[in-house]
Amino acid sequence: MGGRLVQAGDTKLFVLERGDGPLPLFVLHGGPGMDHTMFGSHLDGLSDSCRLLFVDQRSQGRSDPAPPDTWTLEEMAADVDRLAHTLELERYAVLGHSFGAFVALQHAVDFPGRPAATIVSSGVPSSAYLEAVQRNLEAFEPVELREQVTRSWAREAEAQTQEDCQALLWDQLPFHFRDPHDPRIDVMRAGLGEAVYAPDVLRAAATTDYGAIEVEERLASVSHPVLVLAGRHDRTCSVDGAQAIADGIPDAELMVFENSGHMTFIEEQDRYVAAVRDFLVRRT
């Protein structure tokens, strides 16, 4: 596996490095309760232009435990800057996907101008946009998978073990791909064999709106380049939410992947990597 623990304020976070490109790029995983292994090798195409820094966020994955009252978007966003300080990085970029996108966006508004760039991948600026999840669940086909995903979501607040978390993710993945029978779902499952889950973090998040992202009114304060990435068929973080981010941040760019759901970096991997690389080359 490699990687190491790096001091970030009151805790230590696990960081795995890949690539030797000139720009350090912090990569923040989804969940919450998951770890960096969700990305597999899908972002390795950036390793020639970026120094990829995959982070297991606070109290997740292989990172050290931290007090539950610090499991907030604000603290996780501040952790990014703390890592940059410890690693002596004067210049860096941030990419966050799903829950990681909430953290990356929180970081952008809390530390405007600090990163060279931010990439918000499958995120929203307010928990109000997550209300669409219930409507999408009610319309999700096929019916047997709808029931599976619905039951799984309801069980998140009861997760106790690594096995619980894995089972919940396995059941939910069809909802996150445009095609619920996409063969890459099984490929992703197979690639998560070394994942370390955080049931306590997932259980807490399930009862607090998954971090309760609420930065829509602060987007205009962001002063550095931002790229917003969204899947046209995302049933969790809608294109409407992505559009609101792009509209709210001065000079932000929006790219919609027409053949993707929530897992854009897998469903349209080549186009995704090319979009991130092109943005970083042009804007940093």
N, C-alpha and C positions, 0 to 999 in steps of 0.2 A: 504493500500500500504506500509506504513512504509517508511524507508529510511530517509536520512537527507542531507542537503547541507554542503559540505566540501570545505574549502578554497583551491583554486588552483591558486596561483599567483594573477592575476588581476580579477579573477572571482570565483564563487562558483559552484561546480558541485554536482549534485544529485547522491548519492551513496546508494544503497540498499544492505544490507548484508544478506547472508544466510549461514548456516553451521558454524561449530566450529572446523574444521580441523586445523592442525598446520600451513599450508602454505597459506598465503593470495594470492588470485588469482584475479587480476583485469580482468573483462570481458567487452569487448568493442563491442558495437553493430554495425550493418551494417547501410546502408542508402546511403549517409548521409541524415539527416532529420528525422530519426527514433529515437527510444529510447530502453532502456533495456528490455521492455516488449516483444520484438521479440523473446527472448529466452524462454519465458513461464517457464515451470518447467523442460525443457529438460536437463538442466545441474545439476539438483538437486541431481543426483546420485553421484556427486563429493563432496557433502556437508559434508561427513564423513571424507574426506581426505583434504579438502580445506576450507578456509574461503572465500566464494565467495563474491566478491565486484563488483556488477553490476553498471556500470557507465553510466550516461547520459552525452555524450560528450559535449564539448563546444557549448553553445547556443542551445542545443537540449534537448528534453524531458522536465524534470522538473528542469534542470539547469538554472542558471541565464543567462540573455543576456550578450553577450560580443561583443566588436567592430568587425564589419565585416572583417576588415583587419587582424584579428587574427584567422579567420576560416581556418587555414592552417594545413596540416599534421604535420608540425614541432611544432606548438603550441600545438596541441592536443597530440602529443607524449610527449612533455615536461610536459603537464598537468598530465600525469601518474606519473612522478617522483615528481611533486609538491604534488599530493595527498599522495604519499608514505611518503613524508617529513611531511606533516600536520598530518597524521595518525601515525607518528613515527614508520614506518615500515622499519626496517633494511634489511629485506629479503622478497621478494615477487616474484610472477610470473605474466605473462600477457598472456591473450588469447584474440585474436581479430578475428572477423568473417566478411568477405566481406570488406566493407569500414573500419570496425574496424580492419581487418587484415592489411590494409595499414598503419593504425596508429600504430599497434603493431610492424610491420616491421620497420617503421620509428623510433620508439622508440628503437628497437634493434640496429640499426646502429648509432643512435645519443647518446645512453647510453650503449655502449658495456660493458658487465660484471656487469652492475647495477642490472638487474633482475636475479633471480635464474634460470629462464627459460622463453622462449617465445613460444607460440603456434600460428602459422599463419594458420588460417582456411579459405580456399577459398579466397586466395589472390594472387597477382602478384607483381613482383618487379619493373615493369615499365608500364606506361600507354600504351606503344606500344602493350602490350599483349591484351589490351581491343579492339584493332581493329578487333579481331575475333568476337566480339559481332554482328557486322553488318552482317557478313557472316552467322552466326548462325541464326540470325533473318530471313534472306532471305530463309533459308532452313527449318525453323521451321514449324512443322505440329501439328495440323490441320490448314488449311489455315485461318479459321475464327479467331482462336486464334493468329495466326501470325499477322493479321491485328490489332487485339485488342492490342497486346503487342507493336507493332510498333507505333501505334498512342499514346499509353500511354507514351512511352519513349520520343517522340517528345514534349509532353505536360509538361514535368518536368520543363522546363525553364519558364513556365507560372504559376506554382503553386502559389496560393495566400492564401489558407485557409487550415485548418485541414481536411476538407472534400475533398479538391482537393488531398491532399497527400494520404489519405486513398484510394480514388478511383484509383489513379495511382498504388499504391501497389497491390490492389485487382486485377487489370488488368494484372499486370506483374508476379504475383506469378506462373502461369502455366509454364512460361518460366524458372523458377528457380528450378523446380522439374524435375527429370528424366522423370516421367510420367505426362504430362500436365493435366491429369484427376485424379491425385492422390487424394483420399479422405482426406488426411491429409492437403491439401490446405485449405479446408473449416474449418478444426479444427484449423489451424493456424489463419485464419481470425477471428474466434470466440474468440480466446485467446488474440486478440489485442484490446479488448474493452476499456481498460484503457490507450492505447497508446496516447502519446502527440507528435504530429508531429511538425516539424520546416520547414514550407514552404520557409522561406527566405533562410535558409541554403541549402535546396534542389535546389532552383532556382539558387543560386550562383554556386553551385557545377556542375549543368548541363551545365554551360557555361565555366567551367574551368577543364575539364577532370577529374572530381570527385576527386579533390585533386592533380592531376598530379603526382602520385607516380613515383619516379625516383631514386631508390637506388641500382640498379643492380650492378653498378660499385663499390659500397661500402660494399657489402655483406661480403667480406673476413675479414673485420674489426670486425665482430661480434665474441665475445669471450666466450659467454655463450651457454648452450644447447638450441637448437631450434628444434621444431617438426613442420613439414609442413603437413597439412591435405588438401586433395583435393578430389572432386567427379569426377569420370571417365567421367560422362556425363554433367559436368558443362558447360553451354553455355556462362557464363559471365567471370569467372576466370578459365582459362584452366589448365589442367594438365601440359601443357608445361611451363606455368608460375610458377607453383608449383615446377616443376623439376628444373627450373633455380634458384629458391631460395635455394633448397636443395643442388644443385651443387655448389652454390656460397658461402655458409656458411660452414666453417670448421666443420666437424663432425655432420652436421645437419641430421635429420631423416625425411624421407618422407613416408607417408601412404596414399594410394589411396583407396577410397571407391568405389567398383565396381558397386554398385547398387544405386548410388546417383548422383544428379545434384549439384546445388549450396547449397542446404539446407541439408548438410550432418548430422548436429546435430539433425535433425528431421527424415530424410529418413533412417538413420542407427543409431538411437539414442544409443542403447545399445553398439554397437561396438565403436562408437565415444567416449562415456564416458569412456569405458574400455581403449581405446587407450590413452586418456589424463591422466587418473589415472596412468596407467602403466608407461608412460613416466615420469611423475612427481616423482613417487616413485623411479625409476631407476636413474634419472639424477639430482635430487635436494637434 
